[in-house]
Amino acid sequence: MTDTKNLASALLAAQKALPSVGKDAKNSFHHYAYVSAEAMIGACREALHGAGLTARRAGWKFDGSPEGGIVYSTFVVTHGSTGESITDEIAWVCVPEKGRPIDKSLAGCLTSSLNYWLRDLLLVPREDESEMDRRDDRTYEPRKAAPAPARPAPRPAQQDAPQAAPAPKATPTPPKAKEPATAAPSAFGEVMASRPAKDCTWRDGLVVKRVGQGKPTAKGSMRYPILLEVGGSEQWASCFDDRVMQAAQDAMGGQTVAGFIQEGAYGLTLYGIRTTLESTQQQAAPVAVEADEIPF
């Protein structure tokens, strides 16, 4: 067994140095104060460093799907002067919810698991319930398994009494063929991204000038640079949806379209295209764009 008496003494000093952590945040909806993850991590880090200890997440993995799963993390505490170390492994449930897809839920799980592991490591007492404990979950209902299909009722045993011969069935009259209904053509063609942002707005009077080659992002999706003409000036936009990119590509040729656009700190992002069906659309291949032309 590895000797960790120096680390244990230093950990005891760190626990003594942090009797509690004060509340620094307030929930604006339920109006209560709580200790934020940033405050807890910062206070624990200061106490550990004061005792000559370091703490880190050595690695993590996600076991699940876009519907949710479990995040497994490995944490290491090391005594700076002797190199003695201990390792902890913890699991944290990751559940996406409305307005919080899997990438945001995963980032929140990593922060929460680090917060609670540090609190357990230094035995920091709670002055009050945490934000998670104060959350109103009265309307939450766990998913229930689908009921098993009902078994058909057993048929009664047939009697041995003689039965009358069944009457001959009348030949059914074939139904009249229905004439195909003619639906009125829609005035617009609209293509939307599978997961548009909340703060998007429709902008009319756009002209698609170029559609560049897509490049992979760190999250595994593709980013397509699209050059739009807005009010006589040209501006680049990002597009992360293949169908919207294809619709923008089909709209090249000078026709005016409407775009479902989000404007953020990193520029424009295109989440939808609306075109007039009566207009003549020209198919065009993506135009290769020099990297220095794209402002992102």
C-alpha angles and dihedrals in degrees: 000000000000114000111241102164092123091051091047091052091049091048090052090053091049092052091050091050093058112052094162145336120238125231112264104167139056132211105232094201102048094024102229133130122238143166110265122223090244092056093048093047092047095048093047091047091054092049093048093048091047088058094046096256133129127202128195144160104250094192147325140203135195120226110191146049138271086283091063142278144167129301114213115200132186117208128190130199115197132189105228101214100040103027092232111153144179129202130216128190121199137173127219127190115237115201121172117216140182110308091008113082125192097276093055092042091052092051090049091050092054091051095044094047091052091047095052094041092055090047091052092044093055095031092233108186119228116243089197140348117301124244090261093052092048093050113119105240098160092117094048115115122183118233113267125217116251112262117254114257114264116253116241116255113257115258116245116253114263118249122237091229115116116264128212118251111260117253115251113266118245116244106254118238110243111245119249114259111254118234111237112258115237111225119208109251116249115248093222139040114215129188119186132187116252092242112022122184120258099239098055123130133193116251120194129203098045124150121200107225103171141004112201131204114280122249125202118250130214090260093057098255127114125251116208120195111222123187112213129189109220118182093336095313127097124233133175121236133187123232124191100177122085094209093051090046090052091049090051090048091051090050093059114113104076104292119137117245139175120240131206097221139180117202113203143151091289096049132257126347120194115218101164146015127210118191135176109252094212092061119094110251121207120210113228134176118237111277115233108240126199113245093235090058093063115078095212 
